Amino acid sequence: QVHLVESGGGMVQAGGSLRLSCAASGRTFSWYGWFRQAPGKEREFVGAIRWSSRHTYYSDSVKGRFTISRDNGKNAVNLQMNSLKPEDTAVYYCAADDHLILSSHRLAEQYDYWGQGTQVTVSS
């Protein structure tokens, strides 16, 4: 069966960096997405990657700071987070699905498989 295993969350000071990883076991999906949710907030799209082409997509709030990449050696998807800000504090989730309709990669409800979530806390 397919499992998504996340790692890399933690606490960091503003301006620092963290790298989150999402390892997929059992199979490879066509799409991987990263989402985040802060207390009292809606779940927010962070970015996505199409496995076959390595094309990436980002929300405006993280463009230039976050990078999603494919790690073939570990069969994983990484989220490199640089220049972190306190407003980046949230639980970060990895999601995956084998097919998405056009432009739906930003919608959490379109993904069927999810990791457990990992807390990222950025302090001032």
Residue pairs with C-beta under 8 A, 6 or more apart in sequence:
1 26
2 24
2 25
2 26
2 27
2 29
2 96
2 113
3 24
3 25
3 26
4 22
4 23
4 24
4 25
4 94
4 95
4 96
4 113
4 114
4 115
4 116
5 22
5 23
5 25
5 115
5 116
6 20
6 21
6 22
6 23
6 92
6 93
6 94
6 115
6 116
6 117
6 118
7 20
7 21
7 23
7 118
8 18
8 19
8 20
8 21
8 79
8 118
9 18
9 20
9 92
9 118
9 119
9 120
10 18
10 119
10 120
10 121
11 121
11 122
11 123
12 18
12 84
12 120
12 121
12 122
12 123
13 122
13 123
13 124
14 84
14 85
14 86
14 122
14 123
14 124
15 83
15 84
16 84
16 122
17 80
17 81
17 82
17 83
17 84
18 81
18 84
18 120
19 78
19 79
19 80
19 81
20 34
20 78
20 79
20 81
20 92
20 94
20 118
20 120
21 71
21 74
21 76
21 77
21 78
21 79
22 32
22 34
22 76
22 77
22 78
22 79
22 94
22 96
22 115
23 74
23 75
23 76
24 32
24 75
24 76
24 77
24 96
25 75
28 51
28 75
29 51
29 96
29 97
29 98
29 113
30 50
30 51
30 52
30 97
30 98
30 99
30 100
31 48
31 49
31 50
31 51
31 96
31 97
31 98
31 99
31 100
31 105
31 111
32 48
32 49
32 51
32 68
32 77
32 94
32 95
32 96
33 45
33 46
33 47
33 48
33 49
33 94
33 95
33 96
33 105
33 108
33 111
34 45
34 46
34 47
34 48
34 68
34 79
34 92
34 93
34 94
34 95
35 43
35 44
35 45
35 46
35 92
35 93
35 95
35 108
36 43
36 44
36 46
36 88
36 90
36 91
36 92
36 93
36 120
37 43
37 44
37 90
37 91
37 93
38 44
38 89
38 90
38 91
41 90
43 93
43 108
44 59
44 90
45 59
45 105
45 106
45 107
45 108
46 58
46 59
46 62
46 66
46 79
46 92
47 56
47 57
47 58
47 59
47 62
47 66
47 68
47 79
48 56
48 57
48 68
48 105
48 106
49 55
49 56
49 57
49 68
49 69
49 70
49 77
50 56
51 70
54 69
54 70
56 67
56 68
56 69
57 105
57 106
58 66
58 68
59 106
62 81
62 88
65 81
65 82
65 83
65 84
66 79
66 80
66 81
66 82
67 79
67 80
67 82
68 77
68 78
68 79
68 80
69 77
69 78
69 80
70 76
70 77
70 78
71 77
71 78
77 94
79 92
79 94
81 88
81 120
84 120
84 122
85 122
86 122
86 123
86 124
87 122
88 120
88 122
89 120
89 121
89 122
90 120
91 117
91 118
91 119
91 120
92 117
92 118
92 119
92 120
93 114
93 115
93 117
94 114
94 115
95 108
95 111
95 113
95 114
95 115
96 111
96 112
96 113
96 114
97 110
97 111
97 112
97 113
100 110
100 111
101 110
104 110
